[in-house]
Amino acid sequence: MLIQKESDKSLYTDVWVVAEVGGGKVQPVTFELVGAARPLADARKSRVVAVVLGSGVGNEAPTLFSHGADHVLLVDDVRLAGFTDEIEASVLVRLIGKYKPEIVICAATTRGRALIPRVAVTARTGLTADCTELGIDPENGDLLQTRPAFGGNIMATIRCSSHRPQMATVRPRVMKALEADVTRTGEVLHEKVLDSDCSKIKRIVEIVHGADSAVNLADAAIIISGGRGMKGPAGFELLHKLAQLIGGAVGASRAAVDAGWVPYAHQVGQTGQTVQSKVYMACSISGQIQHLVGMQSCDMIVAIDKNPETPMMQMADIAIVGDVFEVIPEIIAEIPRL
């Protein structure tokens, strides 16, 4: 909605998190969003409201409270089983008009990318997609939405000063979920799906779930990634050997994937997967911004490279200056002795 006067902004309060729901359960990415919303709401002296749309989701509120939500806006209806973006968008737009949130954030997942653009267009407000950082301008309270731009070569900070609510999608595994506090409680607000929400332009015939991928970077505690300096598929065989010994997964830079050395499923970065592992070992990866946005939230970053001046070596917690084809075999040889 266009804000005609600065005073109109005061009509909009609270930070909404649109929960990612699958199989009647709130998905873990939602807790990351609640963790990101908490400091925004605190800065605005408002509340975090988790909006849960689904069927059979009536018991999800306590988990959301424990992760930092103050209120849960619950819409539990059999017509929300599965995912029909037209219905969910209609419900959200109607609730936005009723409650007037200041900020609405959603996961930049397949589901979120289908849903939130519909909501933004219908609500006549702006939307910033694929954010990697969110903040509040202390001077005027605008949401500062940071995302890669121009192919990832710069980080752009975008604001939506003249419209409310301010809307953004956030890449999964970029934000940190808060530690669960089971003593936290909150208020559940119940809403309904109206018949007027249910006009559809398509009919779902069947929902097919794809087979689990053999490459599960999202849940890996340790990731061993290689870049252009691995020189070919044989270099990645060395990384696979190390990963198997320590129970890790193998990742790759875009350059290695584009060269055909490893499949796309291994790619980490802006055009690949975003990961948040406990340990991320970057082997001969220079650290262009496109790659960094996909792994910069890992707990510990270890880099191996001949050049100590690369961005990856500069940001690493442990930087090993050397030839990866000498260092990795030494690590592999030491593992049985541990």
C-alpha positions in Angstrom: 0.0 0.0 0.0 1.3 3.4 -0.9 2.1 5.6 2.1 0.8 9.1 1.4 1.9 10.6 4.7 4.8 9.8 7.0 2.3 9.5 9.8 0.6 6.6 8.0 3.6 4.4 8.7 2.6 4.3 12.4 -0.5 2.3 11.4 1.8 -0.6 10.5 3.4 -2.7 13.2 5.0 -6.1 13.9 7.2 -8.3 11.9 5.5 -11.3 10.2 7.2 -14.5 9.3 5.3 -16.6 6.8 6.0 -20.2 8.0 7.2 -22.8 5.5 4.8 -25.8 6.1 5.2 -29.3 4.7 3.3 -32.4 5.6 1.5 -30.5 8.3 4.8 -29.5 10.0 6.6 -26.2 10.2 9.9 -26.6 8.4 13.3 -25.7 10.0 13.9 -22.7 7.6 11.0 -21.0 9.5 13.0 -21.0 12.7 15.9 -19.3 10.8 13.4 -16.6 9.7 12.1 -16.2 13.2 15.7 -15.8 14.4 16.2 -13.1 11.8 12.9 -11.4 12.7 13.6 -11.1 16.4 16.2 -8.3 16.2 14.1 -6.5 13.7 11.1 -6.5 16.0 13.2 -5.6 19.0 14.6 -2.6 17.1 11.0 -1.5 16.2 9.7 -2.3 19.7 7.1 -4.6 18.1 6.3 -8.3 18.0 7.3 -11.3 15.9 4.2 -13.0 14.5 4.5 -16.4 12.8 1.8 -16.9 10.2 1.0 -20.6 9.8 -1.2 -21.6 6.8 -1.9 -25.3 6.4 -4.0 -28.3 7.3 -3.5 -30.1 10.6 -1.1 -27.5 11.9 -2.9 -26.7 15.1 -0.1 -28.0 17.3 2.8 -26.1 15.8 2.5 -22.9 17.9 4.6 -24.1 21.0 7.7 -24.8 18.8 7.4 -21.4 17.2 7.1 -19.7 20.6 10.2 -21.5 21.8 12.2 -20.2 18.8 11.3 -16.6 19.4 7.8 -15.9 18.1 5.5 -13.7 20.2 2.2 -14.5 18.4 1.2 -17.2 16.0 -1.5 -16.3 13.5 -2.9 -19.7 12.7 -5.1 -20.7 9.7 -5.8 -24.4 9.9 -8.1 -25.6 7.1 -8.3 -28.7 5.0 -8.4 -26.5 1.9 -4.8 -25.5 2.7 -3.6 -29.1 2.5 -0.7 -29.4 0.0 0.1 -26.0 -1.5 -2.2 -23.8 -3.7 -0.5 -20.5 -4.0 -3.7 -18.7 -5.2 -5.6 -19.6 -2.0 -2.7 -18.8 0.4 -2.0 -15.5 -1.3 -5.6 -14.5 -1.0 -5.6 -15.4 2.7 -2.4 -13.5 3.3 -3.4 -10.4 1.5 -6.7 -10.3 3.4 -4.9 -10.7 6.8 -2.3 -8.1 5.9 -5.2 -5.7 5.3 -6.7 -6.6 8.6 -3.6 -6.6 10.9 -1.3 -4.2 8.9 2.2 -5.7 9.6 5.2 -3.4 9.0 7.4 -6.2 7.7 6.7 -9.6 6.1 9.5 -12.1 5.4 9.3 -15.5 3.8 11.8 -18.2 2.8 13.3 -18.0 -0.7 12.3 -21.6 -1.3 10.3 -22.9 -4.3 7.2 -22.5 -2.2 8.0 -19.0 -1.0 9.0 -17.8 -4.5 5.7 -18.9 -5.8 3.7 -17.4 -3.0 5.1 -14.0 -2.0 5.3 -12.3 -5.4 1.5 -12.9 -5.7 1.1 -11.3 -2.3 3.3 -8.3 -3.0 1.5 -7.5 -6.3 -2.0 -7.8 -4.8 -1.0 -5.8 -1.7 0.6 -3.2 -4.0 3.9 -3.1 -2.2 7.6 -3.9 -2.9 9.5 -7.1 -2.6 13.2 -7.8 -2.4 14.1 -11.4 -3.2 16.9 -13.6 -2.0 18.2 -11.4 0.8 21.3 -12.5 2.7 21.0 -9.8 5.4 18.3 -7.7 7.0 18.5 -4.7 9.2 16.6 -1.6 10.4 17.6 2.0 9.6 17.8 3.6 13.0 16.8 7.0 11.6 13.5 6.2 10.0 12.8 2.5 10.7 13.0 1.3 7.1 13.9 -2.3 6.5 17.4 -2.6 5.0 17.3 -5.5 2.6 20.7 -6.7 1.4 21.1 -9.1 -1.5 23.7 -9.9 -4.2 23.3 -7.9 -7.4 24.9 -7.7 -10.9 25.7 -11.4 -10.9 26.9 -11.3 -7.3 29.6 -8.8 -8.0 28.1 -6.3 -5.5 25.9 -6.4 -2.4 23.0 -4.1 -2.8 21.0 -2.7 0.1 17.4 -2.0 -0.9 14.7 -0.2 1.0 10.9 0.3 0.4 10.3 3.7 2.0 7.0 4.7 0.5 5.0 1.4 0.7 3.9 -0.9 3.6 4.3 -3.7 4.4 7.9 -4.1 3.5 8.4 -7.6 2.1 11.5 -9.8 1.6 12.4 -13.4 0.9 15.5 -14.8 2.7 17.8 -17.5 1.4 17.6 -20.7 3.5 20.6 -21.4 5.8 21.8 -17.8 5.7 20.2 -16.7 9.0 20.7 -18.4 12.4 17.9 -19.9 14.3 17.7 -19.0 18.0 18.3 -21.6 20.7 14.9 -23.1 21.6 13.5 -21.9 25.0 10.7 -24.2 25.9 9.6 -21.8 28.7 8.5 -19.2 26.2 4.8 -18.8 25.5 2.7 -16.5 23.4 -0.7 -15.9 22.0 -2.4 -17.8 19.2 -4.7 -15.9 16.9 -7.1 -18.0 14.9 -8.3 -17.0 11.5 -10.3 -18.8 8.8 -10.2 -19.4 5.1 -13.2 -17.7 3.5 -15.0 -19.0 0.4 -13.9 -15.8 -1.3 -10.3 -16.8 -0.8 -10.7 -20.0 -2.8 -11.0 -19.0 -6.5 -8.3 -21.0 -8.3 -6.9 -21.0 -11.8 -5.5 -24.5 -11.6 -6.3 -27.9 -10.2 -3.6 -30.1 -8.5 -3.8 -33.6 -10.0 -1.0 -35.2 -8.1 1.9 -34.3 -5.8 5.1 -36.2 -6.6 8.0 -36.1 -4.2 11.5 -36.5 -5.8 13.9 -39.1 -4.6 16.4 -38.0 -2.0 19.6 -36.7 -3.6 22.8 -38.5 -2.8 24.3 -35.1 -2.2 23.0 -33.6 1.0 25.0 -30.5 1.6 22.2 -28.8 3.5 22.5 -31.2 6.5 26.2 -31.9 6.3 28.2 -31.1 9.4 31.4 -31.0 7.5 31.8 -29.9 3.8 35.0 -30.3 1.8 34.7 -28.0 -1.2 37.0 -27.7 -4.3 37.5 -24.9 -6.8 39.3 -24.4 -10.1 42.6 -25.2 -8.5 41.6 -28.9 -8.1 42.5 -29.1 -11.8 40.0 -31.8 -12.8 37.9 -34.8 -11.7 40.9 -36.5 -10.3 41.4 -33.7 -7.8 37.8 -34.1 -6.6 38.4 -37.8 -6.1 41.0 -36.7 -3.5 38.3 -34.6 -1.7 35.8 -37.4 -1.8 38.4 -39.7 -0.1 38.9 -37.1 2.7 35.1 -36.6 3.0 34.5 -40.3 3.4 37.1 -40.6 6.1 35.6 -37.8 8.2 31.9 -38.3 7.4 31.6 -35.1 5.4 30.2 -34.1 2.0 31.9 -32.7 -1.1 31.0 -29.3 -2.4 32.3 -27.2 -5.3 32.6 -23.7 -6.7 30.7 -22.7 -9.8 34.0 -22.8 -11.8 34.5 -26.5 -11.0 30.9 -27.3 -11.9 31.0 -25.3 -15.1 34.1 -27.2 -16.1 32.2 -30.5 -15.7 34.4 -31.9 -13.0 31.5 -32.4 -10.5 27.7 -32.4 -10.9 25.6 -29.2 -10.2 24.2 -30.8 -7.0 27.6 -30.1 -5.4 27.6 -26.4 -6.2 27.8 -23.9 -3.3 27.1 -20.3 -3.8 24.6 -17.7 -5.1 23.5 -20.0 -8.0 24.0 -23.2 -6.0 23.2 -24.2 -2.4 23.5 -22.1 0.7 25.1 -24.1 3.5 25.6 -23.6 7.2 27.9 -26.5 8.2 30.0 -26.7 11.4 33.2 -26.9 9.3 33.7 -25.7 5.7 37.0 -26.6 4.1 37.7 -24.6 0.9 40.4 -26.2 -1.2 41.8 -23.9 -3.9 38.7 -21.6 -3.9 39.6 -18.0 -4.3 36.4 -16.8 -2.7 34.5 -14.6 -5.1 31.4 -13.0 -3.6 29.1 -15.4 -5.5 30.6 -18.3 -3.6 31.0 -16.5 -0.2 27.3 -15.7 0.1 26.6 -19.5 0.0 28.9 -20.5 2.9 29.8 -17.4 4.9 27.5 -18.5 7.8 29.4 -21.8 8.5 30.7 -22.0 12.0 34.4 -22.6 11.1 36.0 -22.0 7.7 39.3 -23.7 6.8 41.0 -22.6 3.6 43.9 -24.2 1.7 45.6 -22.2 -1.1 49.0 -21.3 -2.4 48.0 -17.6 -2.4 47.5 -16.2 1.1 45.9 -13.0 -0.3 42.7 -14.5 -1.7 39.3 -13.4 -0.2 38.7 -16.9 1.1 42.1 -17.1 2.8 41.5 -13.7 4.3 38.1 -14.6 5.8 39.1 -18.1 7.0 39.3 -19.0 10.6 42.3 -21.3 9.7 44.2 -20.5 6.5 46.8 -23.1 5.3 49.2 -21.7 2.8 50.3 -24.6 0.5 49.6 -26.9 -2.4 46.3 -28.6 -1.9 47.7 -31.7 -3.5 50.3 -31.9 -0.8 48.2 -30.7 2.2 45.2 -33.0 1.7 47.2 -36.2 1.5 49.0 -35.2 4.7 45.7 -34.7 6.4 44.4 -38.1 5.1 47.6 -39.8 6.4 47.1 -38.3 9.9 43.5 -39.3 10.4 44.1 -43.0 11.3 46.5 -41.8 14.0 43.9 -39.6 15.7 
